[in-house]
Amino acid sequence: MNLYIIEMEGGGFGVGEFDFAIVAAADEEDARHIHPNSSIEWNPIYSQWRLVQFPKMDAPTSWPHPDAVIVTRIGLANASLPRGVVRAAWIAD
């Protein structure tokens, strides 16, 4: 398991949006499919971000398509760290 920074191409949209996140993932492709909000996941059937609890419902998010996410490997994760978001940066104001 590796640690990655994921961010939008061109930076975040501004107030009330995620700027970037640090995630634990198996590889770069896995990292780009992790949303900074852990209650949202990529649904390959619909090719959209969807709510984890309601997979048929669109998730209200401005986070980009995984192909537009910039992924940078920053190190190795502790073996006990599960896949997912370690820390996310939200632009409050």
N, C-alpha and C positions, 0 to 999 in steps of 0.2 A: 504494500500500500504506500502511495506517495502523497505528498502535499502539493497542492497547486493553488495559484491565485487565478480566479476567473474574473473577467471584466468585459464590459461592452466595448466594441470597436468605437473609437471616438469619445469614450467616456460616458458617464451616466447622463440621464436626461435632466437632472436637477432635483429640486426639493421634492421629497416624498418618493424617492426612487432608490434602488440599490445602486451603489457605486461599484463595489467589488465584493468578492467573498474568498475566503480560504477554505478549501475543501480537501477531504481525504478521498482518494479515488485510486482505482487499479492502474489507470493509464490516462493519457491526455484525452482520448475519445470519451472515456467514462466521465472525466471531470467536466467536459463541456455539456454533458447532459444532466448535470446537477444544478438545480435552481437555488439561488441564495435563500429563498423562503422554503424551509423543509416541508411545508404542507402543499407544495406544488411540485409536480414531476412532469418529465417529458413523456408524452404518450405517442409512440411511433405509429400507432394505428391511425390516429387523427392528425399526426404531424403538428401537434400543438402542445403547449403547456396546459396541464389539467390539474384540478384539485385531487389530492391523494384520496380523500374520503369519497369523492364523487367523480370518478374518472370520466364520466360522460359530459361533465360540466366544464366549460371553458374557465380558465383561471384568469382573473383580472390582473394582468401583469404587463409591464413594459419591457421585461427582460427579453432579449432578442432570441431568435432562432439559434439553436446550438452551433450552426455553421458560422454565425457572426460573433461567437464568444471567443475572446482571446484567452488562451490558457498558457500559463507559465509555471513550470515545475520549480518548486523552491526547496524540496528536500524529501526525506523519508518520514513516514508517519510511524508512530509507536505501533507495534503489532496489535495492541489492544484497542486501538482507535477504530471505530466502525466507519464504513463508507458514509460520506455525507458532509454537511456543512460544519466546519469547525468554528468559524467566525464570519459574520457578514457586516458590511458597512452600509448603513442607511443614511441618506442625506436628509436630515431633519429640518434644517433651515439655513 
